[in-house]
Amino acid sequence: MEKYDLVVAGAGGGLVGAIKAAQLGLKVLLIDASPDFINTCNTSMTSGMFPASGSRWQKEKGIVDSPEIFAKDIMKKTKNSGHVVATKALTNVSVEVFEWMADSLGVPWELVTDFHYPGHSVDRCLSVPGRMGQLVLGPIWKVASDQKLFDFRASTRLVDVVIKDGQVVAAVVENSDGSQEEIATDNVLMATNGYGANQKLLAEHNEEVSYIYYHGSRYSKGEALQIGIKHGAGYGYLDSYQGHAAISSHAKTLVGWTTIMQGGFIVNSGGERFGDESAGYSEYAAILNDQKGNTGWIVIDKAIHEGSLLFKEYENTAASGAIVWADSIEELATAIAVPVDKLTAELDNAHAVHDGKGQDRFGRKAFEKRLQAPFGAIKVRPALFHTQGGVQVNADAQVLREDGSVIKGLYAAGGAAVGISGHGSDGYLAGNGLLPAFGFAYLAAKSVASA
Ligand SMILES: Cc1cc2nc3c(=O)[nH]c(=O)nc-3n(C[C@H](O)[C@H](O)[C@H](O)COP(=O)(O)OP(=O)(O)OC[C@H]3O[C@@H](n4cnc5c(N)ncnc54)[C@H](O)[C@@H]3O)c2cc1C
């Protein structure tokens, strides 16, 4: 039977692990549970924000950044509760992996500078035109398949690994007809994401979000966590998750926080704001969920609308008819059935803070612009995007036992591995999802190749 140097399970971030490993001369098999991962994995659904600290795109714009500055931002956002080893490894590798994707795979990165994500002290997020993960993954997949870099099997699930004398010797996979087989290999990378689609695991480890609408991949069933635990892996931060407070109630698309970071704000069904939106979209999911009807309205104007059209998902939201437009704030209040005096007062407050004539009662430091008629409102609901905790790994993405020793040949990346967002939802910084997915997959490939 054919033996592989590496079996990669999961073709989101795992895809770059498979490509890198093949480029380094390894015989690789990539499997994915989905028949159509390009359209179903979490990575494809993203706004495509990939953070790199000290990249050449930052240098071109005179932005000073480094892994140390980035790590500090991560630690500040997590109130120093983030995973130190993972944070260091990922901030250190961020430039290498994303510059390699540009040079070797032709990814047309652009530095996002038109608005600033909460918690990043400098602009460091890279994205591609259209700003969607699928627009990164699709072309990379084409490069990999055109070059026949590795073997690939769709509709094939990793269900276990075989470990003999402390070393991985096979991956156990389940085919779409339910049959199982062992594939001989010394190394398995679990890049199968977290357990957002597994209600039982959510109830067990992350009750806070077990009843919130889930907006991630339906294939995120938590198999990596279960396989890891079965073989004695340590795990951590299982209560950590990325939420989002801006899913269109109408279209179920991502409206995006660019609406807020350009000066928009959110009111509840009573027409009132209920917090500092600029703290972050992840923690705002639970805050929005506490409002009557678990929904709110993002209030914007035409300039914010036009700035947001850089995002494909926002464009989809607009095209769905989810935005209510009105020529005055009073007409907008009537159109969305909130009290006119309350909504008008919120606009006046935003303008006063913007003009430096008052302080926001929730502590929001900036409303980036004065909103001008016509005004728009988009009804939003909160969502769980993905879970952040997982099996413990070292700086090479090797899975660790509870005592800290390495399970030889077992690797984890992305939502399968322990994350860098601390606990709960408020430690999440934009990019904390994709960096562990791509960074750890890349590090795993290098580690296997150098063994
Ligand atoms: C709408 C949205 C927007 C987001 N925007 C951003 C952003 O801009 N920046 C950011 O950093 N993060 C973002 N995130 C978070 C991001 O999606 C995840 O953190 C990241 O994609 C996880 O990558 P992954 O490789 O671990 O998982 P995935 O991309 O989901 O890949 C896992 C793959 O494994 C497959 N699979 C699952 N189980 C098995 C199994 N047992 N065997 C074989 N295959 C299996 C799945 O089918 C899937 O293809 C966003 C999330 C959502 C929902």
The ligand as an SDF file (V2000), in Angstrom:
LIG
                    3D

 53 58  0  0  0  0  0  0  0  0999 V2000
  -18.0910   35.0020    7.7660 C   0  0  0  0  0  0  0  0  0  0  0  0
  -16.7400   34.7960    8.3830 C   0  0  0  0  0  0  0  0  0  0  0  0
  -15.7440   35.7510    8.2010 C   0  0  0  0  0  0  0  0  0  0  0  0
  -14.4750   35.5740    8.7860 C   0  0  0  0  0  0  0  0  0  0  0  0
  -13.4890   36.4770    8.5020 N   0  0  0  0  0  0  0  0  0  0  0  0
  -12.2320   36.2590    8.9730 C   0  0  0  0  0  0  0  0  0  0  0  0
  -11.1620   37.1160    8.5840 C   0  0  0  0  0  0  0  0  0  0  0  0
  -11.3180   38.0290    7.7740 O   0  0  0  0  0  0  0  0  0  0  0  0
   -9.9440   36.8800    9.1300 N   0  0  0  0  0  0  0  0  0  0  0  0
   -9.7040   35.8380    9.9730 C   0  0  0  0  0  0  0  0  0  0  0  0
   -8.5970   35.6810   10.4470 O   0  0  0  0  0  0  0  0  0  0  0  0
  -10.6900   34.9720   10.3050 N   0  0  0  0  0  0  0  0  0  0  0  0
  -11.9380   35.1390    9.8150 C   0  0  0  0  0  0  0  0  0  0  0  0
  -12.9210   34.2270   10.1150 N   0  0  0  0  0  0  0  0  0  0  0  0
  -12.5300   33.0020   10.8640 C   0  0  0  0  0  0  0  0  0  0  0  0
  -11.9580   31.9620    9.8770 C   0  0  0  0  0  0  0  0  0  0  0  0
  -12.9830   31.5490    9.0170 O   0  0  0  0  0  0  0  0  0  0  0  0
  -11.4030   30.7180   10.5750 C   0  0  0  0  0  0  0  0  0  0  0  0
  -10.6950   31.0110   11.7070 O   0  0  0  0  0  0  0  0  0  0  0  0
  -10.4740   29.9580    9.6180 C   0  0  0  0  0  0  0  0  0  0  0  0
  -11.0100   29.9440    8.3200 O   0  0  0  0  0  0  0  0  0  0  0  0
  -10.2440   28.5520   10.1030 C   0  0  0  0  0  0  0  0  0  0  0  0
   -9.4860   27.8800    9.1260 O   0  0  0  0  0  0  0  0  0  0  0  0
   -9.3510   26.3110    9.1970 P   0  0  0  0  0  0  0  0  0  0  0  0
   -8.4100   25.9200    8.1320 O   0  0  0  0  0  0  0  0  0  0  0  0
   -9.0590   25.9130   10.5890 O   0  0  0  0  0  0  0  0  0  0  0  0
  -10.8240   25.7920    8.8750 O   0  0  0  0  0  0  0  0  0  0  0  0
  -11.6110   25.6910    7.4790 P   0  0  0  0  0  0  0  0  0  0  0  0
  -11.2650   26.7800    6.5700 O   0  0  0  0  0  0  0  0  0  0  0  0
  -13.0530   25.4930    7.8210 O   0  0  0  0  0  0  0  0  0  0  0  0
  -11.0380   24.3640    6.8540 O   0  0  0  0  0  0  0  0  0  0  0  0
  -11.3090   23.1270    7.4580 C   0  0  0  0  0  0  0  0  0  0  0  0
  -11.6090   22.1070    6.3780 C   0  0  0  0  0  0  0  0  0  0  0  0
  -11.6170   20.8310    7.0130 O   0  0  0  0  0  0  0  0  0  0  0  0
  -12.6730   20.0520    6.4770 C   0  0  0  0  0  0  0  0  0  0  0  0
  -12.9920   19.0480    7.5010 N   0  0  0  0  0  0  0  0  0  0  0  0
  -13.6860   19.1800    8.6470 C   0  0  0  0  0  0  0  0  0  0  0  0
  -13.6570   18.0420    9.3500 N   0  0  0  0  0  0  0  0  0  0  0  0
  -12.9010   17.1630    8.6300 C   0  0  0  0  0  0  0  0  0  0  0  0
  -12.4770   15.8320    8.8610 C   0  0  0  0  0  0  0  0  0  0  0  0
  -12.7880   15.1500    9.9540 N   0  0  0  0  0  0  0  0  0  0  0  0
  -11.6920   15.2600    7.9140 N   0  0  0  0  0  0  0  0  0  0  0  0
  -11.3480   15.9160    6.7640 C   0  0  0  0  0  0  0  0  0  0  0  0
  -11.7230   17.1830    6.5180 N   0  0  0  0  0  0  0  0  0  0  0  0
  -12.4820   17.8070    7.4560 C   0  0  0  0  0  0  0  0  0  0  0  0
  -13.7720   21.0380    6.1920 C   0  0  0  0  0  0  0  0  0  0  0  0
  -14.6480   20.5570    5.1950 O   0  0  0  0  0  0  0  0  0  0  0  0
  -12.9840   22.2660    5.7320 C   0  0  0  0  0  0  0  0  0  0  0  0
  -12.8460   22.3000    4.3430 O   0  0  0  0  0  0  0  0  0  0  0  0
  -14.2140   34.4150    9.5800 C   0  0  0  0  0  0  0  0  0  0  0  0
  -15.2260   33.4700    9.7750 C   0  0  0  0  0  0  0  0  0  0  0  0
  -16.4750   33.6430    9.1740 C   0  0  0  0  0  0  0  0  0  0  0  0
  -17.5340   32.5980    9.3900 C   0  0  0  0  0  0  0  0  0  0  0  0
  1  2  1  0
  2  3  1  0
  2 52  2  0
  3  4  2  0
  4  5  1  0
  4 50  1  0
  5  6  2  0
  6  7  1  0
  6 13  1  0
  7  8  2  0
  7  9  1  0
  9 10  1  0
 10 11  2  0
 10 12  1  0
 12 13  2  0
 13 14  1  0
 14 15  1  0
 14 50  1  0
 15 16  1  0
 16 17  1  0
 16 18  1  0
 18 19  1  0
 18 20  1  0
 20 21  1  0
 20 22  1  0
 22 23  1  0
 23 24  1  0
 24 25  2  0
 24 26  1  0
 24 27  1  0
 27 28  1  0
 28 29  2  0
 28 30  1  0
 28 31  1  0
 31 32  1  0
 32 33  1  0
 33 34  1  0
 33 48  1  0
 34 35  1  0
 35 36  1  0
 35 46  1  0
 36 37  1  0
 36 45  1  0
 37 38  2  0
 38 39  1  0
 39 40  1  0
 39 45  2  0
 40 41  1  0
 40 42  2  0
 42 43  1  0
 43 44  2  0
 44 45  1  0
 46 47  1  0
 46 48  1  0
 48 49  1  0
 50 51  2  0
 51 52  1  0
 52 53  1  0
M  END
$$$$
